[in-house]
Amino acid sequence: MNKKALGKGIKEERKKLGLTQADLAQGICSQALLSHIEAGDYMPAADIFIGIYQKLGISELQANLKNYFPMSQIEKLSQKSEELCRQHQYAELRDFLLIDSTIDAISEDGLQAYYYYLGVSQAQLGQLNEAQENLRLALVDQKKLTIISRLSWMSLGVISAVNHQEKQVEEYIEAVFQDLEKTSYDENLNVLYYLRAVIYKKLEKNKLALMTLEKGIQFISEHNSHYMLANFYYLAALLVENDKSRAYFSKSQLFTELYKEKVFDKI
């Protein structure tokens, strides 16, 4: 993994929250070690990595898109939606999307993005029935499989996993990855592998989750991207805490990539 990219990401998230290095390091590691991690000098051990991410308020289901999709010809409207998404302010996003002035401004070309964002915000707030309804609306009358279509199918898959509907999950996953290799690369596609791994984790299929993370990391690397890699390793670290997945993880390429360089947990 690119340690520089990981360190930069941690530093950016820390500053967004107005935390000093001492604040973030407290109870997790020394400030000196955190400084080296942010500088990209060291790869943190799994327990430190988990501690940092959790203190930053990053959960396994908070996966930002790299690029957001416009919903309206009114630029400020799309910018507002993107801002609320990036800050994970899902209640505010849902309410913003449901006010009349927003609905009236949605363009025909932006309808799919609108229903996708509304569905995701509702899913994050636990309104699963409403979320499913809007995510399905995002899939209506689509003549081709767009990136938003794939993200909508995968979001439906996450909801089905929460409801333990395994057969439905597999149908959604099949739809998402159909002809993916023929699709023009976009960094938002990285999210699909991540959410698929989240789905398997929710279904307690940790080996499948780790295998998916491996494939996702390979996919990202093949396209010279670093987007979402930190999230992939964070989820892997959470999975390896489970004894049932530890044996697989220790033999996997993912483990080799994560710990190919010496890991420092004290300094």
Backbone as CSV, one residue per row, in Angstrom:
resi,resn,N_x,N_y,N_z,CA_x,CA_y,CA_z,C_x,C_y,C_z
1,MET,0.841,-1.192,0.000,0.000,0.000,0.000,0.870,1.233,0.000
2,ASN,0.410,2.295,-0.580,1.131,3.542,-0.613,1.039,4.202,0.761
3,LYS,2.139,4.152,1.522,2.122,4.701,2.879,1.930,6.208,2.873
4,LYS,2.456,6.859,1.843,2.307,8.311,1.735,0.834,8.681,1.598
5,ALA,0.112,7.935,0.748,-1.311,8.205,0.537,-2.100,7.947,1.815
6,LEU,-1.771,6.853,2.514,-2.446,6.531,3.770,-2.222,7.634,4.794
7,GLY,-0.965,8.026,4.962,-0.636,9.064,5.938,-1.300,10.387,5.624
8,LYS,-1.301,10.736,4.346,-1.933,11.987,3.918,-3.423,11.973,4.228
9,GLY,-4.061,10.826,3.976,-5.494,10.713,4.237,-5.822,10.863,5.713
10,ILE,-5.021,10.229,6.568,-5.237,10.333,8.014,-5.063,11.772,8.479
11,LYS,-4.029,12.434,7.971,-3.765,13.828,8.349,-4.914,14.738,7.930
12,GLU,-5.421,14.533,6.710,-6.528,15.361,6.213,-7.776,15.180,7.067
13,GLU,-8.099,13.926,7.412,-9.286,13.668,8.231,-9.117,14.259,9.630
14,ARG,-7.912,14.169,10.184,-7.651,14.727,11.521,-7.869,16.237,11.525
15,LYS,-7.346,16.909,10.497,-7.467,18.366,10.431,-8.910,18.804,10.217
16,LYS,-9.674,18.002,9.460,-11.094,18.322,9.255,-11.836,18.378,10.587
17,LEU,-11.426,17.521,11.518,-12.077,17.452,12.825,-11.479,18.425,13.826
18,GLY,-10.431,19.152,13.407,-9.795,20.120,14.292,-8.998,19.475,15.410
19,LEU,-8.508,18.258,15.178,-7.731,17.544,16.188,-6.240,17.780,16.001
20,THR,-5.522,17.892,17.107,-4.064,17.917,17.043,-3.569,16.473,16.969
21,GLN,-2.301,16.303,16.662,-1.743,14.951,16.662,-1.854,14.324,18.049
22,ALA,-1.652,15.142,19.077,-1.740,14.632,20.449,-3.157,14.152,20.756
23,ASP,-4.156,14.898,20.268,-5.557,14.505,20.485,-5.849,13.148,19.854
24,LEU,-5.428,12.984,18.603,-5.723,11.748,17.884,-4.940,10.570,18.448
25,ALA,-3.709,10.813,18.848,-2.847,9.726,19.322,-3.231,9.235,20.717
26,GLN,-3.873,10.098,21.509,-4.169,9.763,22.902,-4.934,8.446,23.025
27,GLY,-4.380,7.540,23.805,-5.022,6.258,24.040,-4.805,5.237,22.941
28,ILE,-4.087,5.638,21.869,-3.868,4.729,20.733,-2.387,4.423,20.539
29,CYS,-1.590,5.470,20.444,-0.156,5.313,20.212,0.523,6.609,20.629
30,SER,1.828,6.665,20.501,2.537,7.895,20.836,2.326,8.937,19.741
31,GLN,2.441,10.206,20.112,2.321,11.269,19.117,3.429,11.146,18.079
32,ALA,4.607,10.719,18.513,5.732,10.574,17.586,5.424,9.534,16.514
33,LEU,4.804,8.419,16.923,4.458,7.387,15.948,3.416,7.913,14.969
34,LEU,2.405,8.619,15.480,1.386,9.178,14.596,2.005,10.144,13.597
35,SER,2.968,10.924,14.056,3.649,11.863,13.162,4.338,11.124,12.024
36,HIS,4.983,10.005,12.344,5.655,9.204,11.314,4.642,8.545,10.373
37,ILE,3.502,8.114,10.925,2.456,7.507,10.088,1.923,8.531,9.101
38,GLU,1.648,9.751,9.585,1.119,10.802,8.715,2.143,11.221,7.663
39,ALA,3.409,11.116,8.009,4.463,11.469,7.051,4.686,10.374,6.014
40,GLY,4.066,9.208,6.238,4.217,8.107,5.296,5.466,7.286,5.525
41,ASP,6.027,7.378,6.738,7.255,6.636,7.039,6.972,5.194,7.449
42,TYR,5.858,4.974,8.125,5.551,3.661,8.670,4.129,3.228,8.327
43,MET,3.935,1.915,8.278,2.600,1.324,8.174,2.161,0.939,9.579
44,PRO,1.024,1.461,10.067,0.597,1.135,11.429,0.146,-0.313,11.562
45,ALA,0.336,-0.881,12.750,-0.185,-2.215,13.037,-1.706,-2.167,13.008
46,ALA,-2.330,-3.334,12.849,-3.780,-3.396,12.647,-4.558,-2.734,13.774
47,ASP,-4.154,-2.982,15.047,-4.923,-2.419,16.160,-4.814,-0.904,16.201
48,ILE,-3.649,-0.371,15.840,-3.475,1.081,15.792,-4.282,1.662,14.640
49,PHE,-4.240,0.986,13.507,-4.986,1.429,12.325,-6.475,1.526,12.650
50,ILE,-7.014,0.491,13.306,-8.428,0.480,13.685,-8.723,1.618,14.658
51,GLY,-7.858,1.784,15.656,-8.066,2.829,16.653,-8.103,4.218,16.050
52,ILE,-7.180,4.491,15.133,-7.126,5.799,14.472,-8.389,6.039,13.668
53,TYR,-8.774,5.058,12.866,-9.946,5.227,12.005,-11.216,5.409,12.827
54,GLN,-11.350,4.646,13.902,-12.553,4.771,14.719,-12.601,6.113,15.431
55,LYS,-11.455,6.608,15.862,-11.421,7.911,16.531,-11.722,9.037,15.552
56,LEU,-11.387,8.832,14.294,-11.702,9.816,13.265,-13.168,9.746,12.851
57,GLY,-13.887,8.769,13.403,-15.311,8.650,13.103,-15.597,7.985,11.775
58,ILE,-14.616,7.242,11.251,-14.788,6.574,9.965,-15.303,5.162,10.217
59,SER,-16.471,4.858,9.692,-17.039,3.525,9.862,-16.933,2.766,8.549
60,GLU,-17.174,1.464,8.617,-17.022,0.637,7.420,-18.027,0.985,6.338
61,LEU,-19.141,1.621,6.710,-20.167,1.955,5.716,-20.046,3.380,5.191
62,GLN,-19.059,4.124,5.678,-18.887,5.494,5.203,-17.842,5.513,4.100
63,ALA,-18.295,5.268,2.904,-17.398,5.233,1.746,-17.775,6.358,0.790
64,ASN,-16.991,7.423,0.815,-17.274,8.539,-0.082,-16.995,8.158,-1.528
65,LEU,-17.745,8.760,-2.437,-17.429,8.635,-3.852,-16.252,9.540,-4.176
66,LYS,-15.492,9.160,-5.168,-14.392,10.010,-5.618,-14.949,11.226,-6.340
67,ASN,-15.870,10.970,-7.255,-16.509,12.043,-8.014,-18.019,11.916,-7.872
68,TYR,-18.664,13.020,-7.607,-20.117,12.997,-7.411,-20.846,13.334,-8.705
69,PHE,-22.092,12.906,-8.758,-22.879,13.027,-9.987,-23.826,14.222,-9.898
70,PRO,-23.857,15.071,-10.919,-24.752,16.238,-10.896,-26.213,15.814,-10.979
71,MET,-27.061,16.551,-10.270,-28.496,16.267,-10.286,-29.280,17.370,-10.977
72,SER,-28.637,18.507,-11.141,-29.352,19.676,-11.634,-28.407,20.568,-12.422
73,GLN,-28.979,21.404,-13.256,-28.186,22.398,-13.966,-27.806,23.549,-13.039
74,ILE,-28.426,23.581,-11.876,-28.078,24.581,-10.863,-26.885,24.044,-10.070
75,GLU,-25.726,24.598,-10.327,-24.485,24.053,-9.775,-24.487,24.043,-8.250
76,LYS,-25.041,25.071,-7.637,-25.027,25.158,-6.177,-25.790,24.000,-5.541
77,LEU,-26.828,23.531,-6.202,-27.620,22.427,-5.667,-26.789,21.148,-5.617
78,SER,-26.105,20.854,-6.715,-25.264,19.654,-6.753,-24.107,19.769,-5.770
79,GLN,-23.540,20.971,-5.649,-22.436,21.184,-4.716,-22.884,20.972,-3.273
80,LYS,-24.087,21.435,-2.953,-24.624,21.262,-1.598,-24.805,19.783,-1.278
81,SER,-25.324,19.032,-2.226,-25.520,17.595,-2.027,-24.184,16.894,-1.818
82,GLU,-23.202,17.261,-2.626,-21.876,16.652,-2.499,-21.264,16.966,-1.140
83,GLU,-21.389,18.204,-0.713,-20.832,18.618,0.574,-21.434,17.816,1.724
84,LEU,-22.746,17.653,1.715,-23.414,16.895,2.775,-23.025,15.422,2.735
85,CYS,-22.842,14.874,1.529,-22.393,13.483,1.384,-21.008,13.304,1.982
86,ARG,-20.100,14.170,1.609,-18.710,14.037,2.055,-18.591,14.182,3.575
87,GLN,-19.476,14.951,4.158,-19.446,15.158,5.605,-20.307,14.138,6.350
88,HIS,-20.913,13.212,5.599,-21.755,12.156,6.170,-22.917,12.729,6.983
89,GLN,-23.435,13.861,6.535,-24.588,14.482,7.199,-25.862,13.987,6.503
90,TYR,-26.207,12.741,6.791,-27.249,12.074,6.015,-28.657,12.593,6.310
91,ALA,-28.931,12.975,7.542,-30.251,13.526,7.847,-30.452,14.845,7.111
92,GLU,-29.409,15.678,7.132,-29.486,16.960,6.427,-29.605,16.749,4.919
93,LEU,-28.884,15.744,4.404,-28.952,15.449,2.973,-30.352,14.991,2.583
94,ARG,-30.902,14.074,3.350,-32.260,13.590,3.056,-33.262,14.742,3.059
95,ASP,-33.197,15.572,4.094,-34.148,16.685,4.199,-33.978,17.669,3.048
96,PHE,-32.714,17.918,2.658,-32.431,18.836,1.551,-32.999,18.298,0.242
97,LEU,-32.880,16.995,0.047,-33.359,16.386,-1.193,-34.883,16.329,-1.273
98,LEU,-35.544,16.414,-0.140,-37.002,16.282,-0.122,-37.749,17.613,-0.134
99,ILE,-37.028,18.732,-0.039,-37.734,20.014,-0.074,-38.146,20.336,-1.512
100,ASP,-39.255,21.062,-1.644,-39.839,21.324,-2.961,-38.877,22.028,-3.908
101,SER,-38.115,22.991,-3.394,-37.217,23.754,-4.272,-36.134,22.868,-4.876
102,THR,-35.687,21.864,-4.118,-34.697,20.923,-4.656,-35.342,20.032,-5.710
103,ILE,-36.488,19.471,-5.389,-37.178,18.570,-6.322,-37.483,19.276,-7.637
104,ASP,-37.924,20.530,-7.550,-38.273,21.289,-8.755,-37.063,21.557,-9.643
105,ALA,-35.874,21.552,-9.039,-34.665,21.891,-9.793,-33.972,20.677,-10.406
106,ILE,-34.451,19.467,-10.100,-33.803,18.260,-10.621,-34.038,18.165,-12.125
107,SER,-32.951,17.970,-12.856,-33.059,17.832,-14.310,-33.408,16.393,-14.665
108,GLU,-33.883,16.191,-15.881,-34.227,14.832,-16.325,-32.998,13.931,-16.289
109,ASP,-31.861,14.483,-16.706,-30.622,13.695,-16.705,-30.111,13.439,-15.287
110,GLY,-30.585,14.240,-14.334,-30.108,14.098,-12.962,-30.990,13.256,-12.065
111,LEU,-32.092,12.734,-12.631,-33.037,11.966,-11.822,-32.407,10.723,-11.201
112,GLN,-31.596,10.025,-11.972,-30.993,8.798,-11.448,-30.097,9.113,-10.251
113,ALA,-29.278,10.153,-10.381,-28.405,10.553,-9.276,-29.232,10.979,-8.066
114,TYR,-30.322,11.688,-8.325,-31.185,12.156,-7.232,-31.722,10.977,-6.420
115,TYR,-32.287,10.002,-7.100,-32.854,8.860,-6.381,-31.765,8.049,-5.676
116,TYR,-30.588,7.986,-6.278,-29.478,7.264,-5.647,-29.075,7.943,-4.340
117,TYR,-28.854,9.260,-4.385,-28.452,9.977,-3.176,-29.527,9.908,-2.095
118,LEU,-30.782,10.036,-2.493,-31.874,9.966,-1.524,-31.928,8.582,-0.888
119,GLY,-31.786,7.544,-1.709,-31.805,6.185,-1.186,-30.662,5.907,-0.235
120,VAL,-29.476,6.372,-0.581,-28.309,6.157,0.283,-28.481,6.889,1.607
121,SER,-28.957,8.126,1.560,-29.148,8.885,2.803,-30.159,8.183,3.708
122,GLN,-31.226,7.663,3.125,-32.236,6.961,3.921,-31.690,5.652,4.486
123,ALA,-30.884,4.954,3.702,-30.286,3.704,4.187,-29.377,3.971,5.378
124,GLN,-28.592,5.043,5.300,-27.690,5.380,6.396,-28.452,5.751,7.661
125,LEU,-29.683,6.213,7.496,-30.509,6.605,8.641,-31.406,5.468,9.125
126,GLY,-31.251,4.287,8.518,-32.025,3.127,8.941,-33.411,3.041,8.352
127,GLN,-33.716,3.909,7.396,-35.030,3.886,6.737,-34.941,2.966,5.515
128,LEU,-34.849,1.681,5.784,-34.494,0.728,4.739,-35.575,0.546,3.681
129,ASN,-36.829,0.553,4.071,-37.903,0.395,3.078,-37.933,1.568,2.107
130,GLU,-37.837,2.782,2.653,-37.818,3.972,1.802,-36.581,3.979,0.918
131,ALA,-35.458,3.554,1.496,-34.207,3.510,0.737,-34.320,2.556,-0.447
132,GLN,-34.871,1.375,-0.206,-35.038,0.401,-1.286,-35.912,0.954,-2.402
133,GLU,-36.967,1.634,-2.024,-37.882,2.197,-3.017,-37.167,3.204,-3.916
134,ASN,-36.380,4.086,-3.323,-35.706,5.115,-4.115,-34.527,4.559,-4.913
135,LEU,-33.830,3.585,-4.361,-32.739,2.967,-5.112,-33.280,2.212,-6.327
136,ARG,-34.444,1.623,-6.190,-35.071,0.952,-7.342,-35.516,1.971,-8.381
137,LEU,-35.961,3.140,-7.921,-36.327,4.200,-8.863,-35.099,4.672,-9.644
138,ALA,-33.932,4.586,-9.016,-32.692,4.961,-9.704,-32.361,3.985,-10.824
139,LEU,-33.015,2.827,-10.812,-32.733,1.787,-11.806,-33.816,1.670,-12.874
140,VAL,-34.811,2.529,-12.806,-35.913,2.491,-13.773,-35.476,3.077,-15.116
141,ASP,-35.922,2.429,-16.189,-35.709,2.943,-17.555,-34.243,3.193,-17.890
142,GLN,-33.366,2.336,-17.394,-31.952,2.472,-17.740,-31.608,1.519,-18.882
143,LYS,-31.264,2.098,-20.023,-30.966,1.287,-21.198,-29.561,0.689,-21.131
144,LYS,-28.708,1.287,-20.312,-27.372,0.725,-20.153,-26.980,0.776,-18.681
145,LEU,-26.014,-0.045,-18.319,-25.577,-0.144,-16.933,-24.568,0.966,-16.655
146,THR,-25.001,2.007,-15.971,-24.129,3.135,-15.644,-23.440,2.893,-14.306
147,ILE,-22.512,3.768,-13.968,-21.854,3.665,-12.666,-22.879,3.835,-11.547
148,ILE,-23.805,4.772,-11.729,-24.839,4.959,-10.705,-25.704,3.707,-10.589
149,SER,-25.986,3.048,-11.710,-26.761,1.802,-11.672,-26.047,0.763,-10.816
150,ARG,-24.764,0.601,-11.063,-23.991,-0.394,-10.308,-23.969,-0.041,-8.819
151,LEU,-23.785,1.235,-8.506,-23.768,1.664,-7.109,-25.134,1.460,-6.456
152,SER,-26.195,1.673,-7.223,-27.550,1.475,-6.693,-27.814,-0.003,-6.415
153,TRP,-27.436,-0.866,-7.366,-27.582,-2.309,-7.150,-26.803,-2.745,-5.902
154,MET,-25.582,-2.239,-5.769,-24.757,-2.647,-4.638,-25.325,-2.136,-3.318
155,SER,-25.881,-0.943,-3.330,-26.520,-0.415,-2.118,-27.725,-1.269,-1.731
156,LEU,-28.481,-1.714,-2.730,-29.584,-2.640,-2.460,-29.057,-3.949,-1.880
157,GLY,-27.882,-4.361,-2.345,-27.267,-5.567,-1.816,-26.901,-5.434,-0.349
158,VAL,-26.399,-4.261,0.039,-26.063,-4.023,1.445,-27.320,-4.116,2.308
159,ILE,-28.404,-3.505,1.841,-29.666,-3.557,2.585,-30.157,-5.001,2.705
160,SER,-30.054,-5.763,1.629,-30.472,-7.169,1.663,-29.609,-7.976,2.628
161,ALA,-28.326,-7.627,2.716,-27.442,-8.313,3.662,-27.858,-8.013,5.098
162,VAL,-28.223,-6.765,5.353,-28.714,-6.393,6.684,-29.950,-7.216,7.033
163,ASN,-30.777,-7.482,6.030,-32.003,-8.267,6.229,-31.778,-9.770,6.080
164,HIS,-30.510,-10.175,5.899,-30.128,-11.587,5.768,-30.823,-12.279,4.601
165,GLN,-30.981,-11.566,3.503,-31.598,-12.117,2.291,-30.484,-12.517,1.317
166,GLU,-29.861,-13.663,1.589,-28.652,-14.048,0.866,-28.898,-14.273,-0.628
167,LYS,-30.004,-14.884,-0.976,-30.293,-15.130,-2.389,-30.411,-13.815,-3.146
168,GLN,-31.090,-12.846,-2.531,-31.254,-11.535,-3.155,-29.907,-10.831,-3.290
169,VAL,-29.073,-10.987,-2.271,-27.735,-10.383,-2.294,-26.953,-10.848,-3.512
170,GLU,-26.947,-12.152,-3.747,-26.174,-12.693,-4.861,-26.701,-12.194,-6.203
171,GLU,-28.004,-12.023,-6.307,-28.585,-11.495,-7.547,-28.126,-10.068,-7.789
172,TYR,-28.085,-9.279,-6.736,-27.634,-7.893,-6.866,-26.151,-7.832,-7.236
173,ILE,-25.345,-8.660,-6.575,-23.909,-8.667,-6.858,-23.648,-9.065,-8.306
174,GLU,-24.385,-10.059,-8.781,-24.238,-10.488,-10.178,-24.560,-9.339,-11.131
175,ALA,-25.609,-8.578,-10.816,-25.988,-7.437,-11.661,-24.907,-6.364,-11.641
176,VAL,-24.327,-6.130,-10.480,-23.307,-5.083,-10.325,-22.063,-5.374,-11.150
177,PHE,-21.598,-6.617,-11.112,-20.314,-6.944,-11.733,-20.453,-7.452,-13.168
178,GLN,-21.642,-7.386,-13.707,-21.860,-7.796,-15.091,-21.042,-6.922,-16.045
179,ASP,-20.170,-7.556,-16.819,-19.349,-6.869,-17.830,-18.546,-5.710,-17.249
180,LEU,-18.169,-5.816,-15.980,-17.411,-4.726,-15.360,-16.081,-4.492,-16.065
181,GLU,-15.473,-5.586,-16.533,-14.165,-5.468,-17.192,-14.259,-4.716,-18.514
182,LYS,-15.464,-4.602,-19.067,-15.647,-3.891,-20.335,-16.010,-2.417,-20.125
183,THR,-16.163,-2.040,-18.868,-16.578,-0.676,-18.539,-15.370,0.246,-18.473
184,SER,-15.510,1.441,-18.999,-14.437,2.429,-18.890,-14.158,2.686,-17.413
185,TYR,-12.885,2.696,-17.046,-12.534,2.808,-15.632,-12.892,4.171,-15.065
186,ASP,-13.449,4.136,-13.879,-13.749,5.327,-13.094,-13.439,4.963,-11.648
187,GLU,-12.830,5.868,-10.909,-12.420,5.528,-9.546,-13.599,5.189,-8.633
188,ASN,-14.792,5.627,-8.981,-15.962,5.242,-8.189,-16.220,3.738,-8.239
189,LEU,-15.692,3.067,-9.272,-15.864,1.614,-9.364,-15.136,0.893,-8.227
190,ASN,-14.116,1.523,-7.653,-13.404,0.920,-6.525,-14.362,0.628,-5.370
191,VAL,-15.366,1.492,-5.231,-16.325,1.367,-4.131,-17.087,0.046,-4.204
192,LEU,-17.293,-0.467,-5.420,-18.089,-1.684,-5.586,-17.457,-2.873,-4.868
193,TYR,-16.143,-3.023,-5.006,-15.457,-4.126,-4.330,-15.529,-3.950,-2.814
194,TYR,-15.385,-2.722,-2.378,-15.430,-2.455,-0.942,-16.794,-2.824,-0.359
195,LEU,-17.861,-2.360,-1.006,-19.202,-2.652,-0.497,-19.525,-4.144,-0.583
196,ARG,-18.975,-4.807,-1.596,-19.185,-6.259,-1.682,-18.550,-6.948,-0.475
197,ALA,-17.376,-6.499,-0.077,-16.720,-7.065,1.100,-17.516,-6.755,2.367
198,VAL,-18.070,-5.551,2.450,-18.916,-5.188,3.592,-20.123,-6.127,3.673
199,ILE,-20.703,-6.424,2.521,-21.852,-7.341,2.469,-21.480,-8.708,3.041
200,TYR,-20.346,-9.254,2.596,-19.932,-10.571,3.084,-19.629,-10.536,4.580
201,LYS,-19.078,-9.425,5.051,-18.824,-9.292,6.490,-20.133,-9.333,7.262
202,LYS,-21.142,-8.644,6.763,-22.439,-8.631,7.438,-23.073,-10.023,7.447
203,LEU,-22.785,-10.806,6.408,-23.309,-12.170,6.330,-22.398,-13.171,7.039
204,GLU,-21.353,-12.640,7.710,-20.380,-13.449,8.446,-19.638,-14.418,7.533
205,LYS,-19.396,-13.993,6.313,-18.597,-14.761,5.358,-17.250,-14.057,5.214
206,ASN,-16.461,-14.146,6.282,-15.244,-13.340,6.350,-14.189,-13.743,5.327
207,LYS,-14.117,-15.034,5.014,-13.144,-15.459,4.008,-13.483,-14.844,2.656
208,LEU,-14.757,-14.862,2.292,-15.185,-14.242,1.036,-14.929,-12.742,1.061
209,ALA,-15.122,-12.130,2.226,-14.874,-10.693,2.354,-13.406,-10.380,2.085
210,LEU,-12.512,-11.184,2.657,-11.078,-10.961,2.454,-10.670,-11.220,1.011
211,MET,-11.231,-12.252,0.405,-10.935,-12.538,-1.002,-11.393,-11.378,-1.889
212,THR,-12.545,-10.799,-1.549,-13.059,-9.660,-2.315,-12.144,-8.456,-2.163
213,LEU,-11.646,-8.232,-0.950,-10.722,-7.121,-0.732,-9.448,-7.310,-1.546
214,GLU,-8.968,-8.543,-1.612,-7.785,-8.827,-2.433,-8.027,-8.475,-3.896
215,LYS,-9.168,-8.931,-4.411,-9.502,-8.649,-5.810,-9.649,-7.151,-6.038
216,GLY,-10.236,-6.473,-5.057,-10.415,-5.037,-5.177,-9.101,-4.293,-5.190
217,ILE,-8.179,-4.705,-4.340,-6.865,-4.066,-4.303,-6.130,-4.297,-5.614
218,GLN,-6.256,-5.500,-6.157,-5.652,-5.791,-7.459,-6.272,-4.911,-8.543
219,PHE,-7.596,-4.767,-8.508,-8.315,-3.931,-9.477,-7.836,-2.485,-9.388
220,ILE,-7.710,-1.980,-8.170,-7.269,-0.602,-7.961,-5.842,-0.414,-8.467
221,SER,-4.981,-1.362,-8.126,-3.574,-1.261,-8.525,-3.406,-1.325,-10.037
222,GLU,-4.192,-2.172,-10.684,-4.112,-2.299,-12.144,-4.469,-0.996,-12.847
223,HIS,-5.238,-0.155,-12.175,-5.649,1.118,-12.768,-4.883,2.297,-12.167
224,ASN,-3.763,1.983,-11.506,-2.881,3.027,-10.965,-3.630,4.019,-10.075
225,SER,-4.508,3.491,-9.253,-5.295,4.328,-8.353,-4.926,4.004,-6.908
226,HIS,-5.175,4.954,-6.027,-5.019,4.715,-4.590,-6.335,4.951,-3.861
227,TYR,-7.356,5.372,-4.612,-8.620,5.744,-3.982,-9.279,4.546,-3.304
228,MET,-9.625,4.700,-2.048,-10.305,3.704,-1.209,-9.360,2.663,-0.611
229,LEU,-8.075,2.693,-0.940,-7.177,1.663,-0.419,-7.150,1.651,1.104
230,ALA,-7.132,2.830,1.715,-7.102,2.878,3.179,-8.339,2.206,3.762
231,ASN,-9.490,2.409,3.126,-10.722,1.765,3.588,-10.636,0.251,3.454
232,PHE,-10.024,-0.213,2.355,-9.861,-1.650,2.143,-9.034,-2.261,3.272
233,TYR,-7.931,-1.618,3.622,-7.065,-2.167,4.655,-7.701,-2.043,6.038
234,TYR,-8.459,-1.004,6.239,-9.177,-0.852,7.510,-10.166,-2.001,7.688
235,LEU,-10.931,-2.289,6.651,-11.900,-3.383,6.729,-11.185,-4.716,6.916
236,ALA,-10.054,-4.891,6.245,-9.283,-6.126,6.411,-8.805,-6.273,7.849
237,ALA,-8.386,-5.162,8.444,-7.928,-5.201,9.831,-9.070,-5.582,10.767
238,LEU,-10.268,-5.084,10.493,-11.431,-5.465,11.301,-11.740,-6.949,11.154
239,LEU,-11.635,-7.446,9.941,-11.938,-8.851,9.685,-10.938,-9.781,10.360
240,VAL,-9.683,-9.396,10.371,-8.654,-10.281,10.909,-8.745,-10.384,12.426
241,GLU,-9.487,-9.478,13.048,-9.712,-9.586,14.483,-10.555,-10.815,14.806
242,ASN,-11.269,-11.305,13.806,-12.086,-12.504,13.974,-11.195,-13.734,13.803
243,ASP,-11.146,-14.594,14.804,-10.251,-15.751,14.772,-10.491,-16.656,13.576
244,LYS,-11.754,-16.745,13.114,-12.078,-17.635,12.010,-11.412,-17.200,10.711
245,SER,-11.147,-15.910,10.582,-10.550,-15.428,9.338,-9.043,-15.264,9.454
246,ARG,-8.506,-15.413,10.656,-7.089,-15.141,10.877,-6.186,-16.078,10.065
247,ALA,-6.556,-17.366,10.001,-5.729,-18.334,9.282,-5.640,-17.992,7.802
248,TYR,-6.767,-17.641,7.208,-6.748,-17.274,5.788,-5.937,-16.012,5.581
249,PHE,-6.154,-15.034,6.436,-5.493,-13.739,6.278,-3.976,-13.892,6.335
250,SER,-3.501,-14.774,7.222,-2.060,-14.918,7.408,-1.379,-15.499,6.181
251,LYS,-2.138,-16.185,5.322,-1.560,-16.814,4.140,-1.838,-16.027,2.863
252,SER,-2.613,-14.989,2.969,-3.087,-14.313,1.767,-2.128,-13.254,1.258
253,GLN,-2.307,-12.914,-0.011,-1.533,-11.841,-0.612,-1.847,-10.513,0.062
254,LEU,-3.059,-10.393,0.576,-3.452,-9.175,1.264,-2.557,-8.954,2.474
255,PHE,-2.284,-10.032,3.215,-1.402,-9.921,4.372,-0.010,-9.495,3.928
256,THR,0.460,-10.095,2.833,1.784,-9.757,2.316,1.867,-8.286,1.959
257,GLU,0.823,-7.781,1.302,0.807,-6.376,0.906,0.737,-5.462,2.123
258,LEU,-0.057,-5.877,3.126,-0.244,-5.031,4.288,1.011,-4.969,5.146
259,TYR,1.716,-6.095,5.248,2.863,-6.153,6.137,4.164,-6.509,5.421
260,LYS,4.285,-6.119,4.161,5.514,-6.433,3.431,6.685,-5.606,3.953
261,GLU,6.377,-4.527,4.656,7.415,-3.733,5.276,7.249,-3.835,6.781
262,LYS,8.308,-3.593,7.494,8.270,-3.732,8.942,7.210,-2.822,9.540
263,VAL,6.427,-3.388,10.454,5.368,-2.625,11.107,5.869,-2.149,12.464
264,PHE,5.744,-0.866,12.716,6.159,-0.295,13.988,4.915,0.079,14.791
265,ASP,4.782,-0.503,15.971,3.655,-0.113,16.811,4.122,0.635,18.054
266,LYS,5.407,0.788,18.180,5.961,1.585,19.279,7.143,2.382,18.750
267,ILE,7.357,3.546,19.322,8.511,4.358,18.911,8.914,5.261,20.077
